[in-house]
Amino acid sequence: MKLNRSKYLLLLFLPALVYYILFKYVPMFGILISFKDYNPFKGIWASDWVGLKYYSMFFHSPDFPKLLKNTVLLGVYKVVFGFPAPIVLALLLNEVRKGVVKRLVQSISYLPHFISNVVVVSMMFLFLSPTSGLVNHVIEWMGYGSVNFMQNENYFRTLYILSEIWQHIGWETIIYLAALSAIDPQLYEAATVDGASRWHQLRHITVPGIMPAIVILFILNIGHVLDIGFEKVLLMLNPSIYSTADVLSTYVFRTGIQAMNYSYGTAIDLFTSVVNLLFILTANWISRKTSETSLW
């Protein structure tokens, strides 16, 4: 009876279920490659079993500490600086009373999300060019020498994080604005009658009202600490900044795809996924113990 009542909801859910089965769960069969000396001509089953050989190679590789450090730092910086940004923007937009201004700011902040990483990185090269870039023209106008930002390893992480925030802050704000719209307006009216200032309303009504959404999204962000976007890093990458810009995903591309060492690349990718899973399980466990909000 319950199944019959929910048949239309199940039909709506069916395309998403099929998508995840075909493109997320079925490909997981390929993790066997990381335990075999994979040969495309032999296939997965006929390839020789080597156990943890490629995991041991990676852990004993001289590149392992650098790759892990670069990836973790970028992931942590994204959480520390990138995660609060849309929350702050949503709270600021919520305080705007003029609808026209609010919609204009929302539209402007959403637009970068629809710009491809290729265009974003091209814009960075254009604006930060040491000879013709707008930023360096301003620096020179202030009396300082031009800086080759894109060739300097010390600026890579800052540029990557700032570009990520600029590109996605507006889109990620949508969730928090939806959570803000669900707060009962009567709470604000009662607080105003009691003499609460805007700051007190923000602190005691607005933030607690969206806290469940913040916690859930924070847990999901923790689960992507090592999942650094491959495309943007690869586009920004050049030999002069390898020491800070080379991350696990770009290393997998070079060793697994370009060098055609599929087993080695799969082993590194599986290691990344397992660590991300441990992060999200730990964050969810801590959230469940310290608050009433968790993924399960």
Buried (B, 14 or more C-beta within 10 A) or exposed (E): EEEEEEEEEEEEEEEEEEEEEEEEEEEEEBEBBBBBBBEEEEEEEEBEEBEEBBBEBBEEBEEBEBBBEBBBBBBEBBBEBBBEBBBEBBBEBBEBEEEEEBEEBBEEBBEBBEEEBEEBBEBBEEBBBBEEBEBBBEBEEEEEEBBBBBBBEEBBBEBBBBBBBBBBBBBBBBBBBEBBEEBEEEBBEEBEEEEBEEEEBBEEBBEEBBBBBBBBBBBBBBBBBBBBBBBBBBBBBEEEBBEBBBBBBBBBBBBBEEEEBBBBBBBBBBBBBEBBEEBBBEBBEEBBEEEEBBBE
